[in-house]
């Protein structure tokens, strides 16, 4: 696990908060797990969106998911915060 990322164990608690969309057109989308870790990387590192490491996907995709509706509307952001705290 890299710096600023959540573990797969932490991800399993919040993965249902993200909508499942399977498109029949275009290229396959990046996983929510990769994108979410990219968002965390930007928020915790303080870097710009354009500096997102390639392992999280294109910076524009990470930004668009952050700025858009990547989380189901009926979910409270505090639920995500609670689930992503460091495990001890």
Secondary structure, 3 states (H helix, E strand, C coil): CCCCCCCHHHHHHHHHHECCCCCCCCCCCCCHHHHHHHHHHHHHHCCCHHHCCHHHCCHHHHHHHHHCCCECCCCCHHHHHHHHCCCC
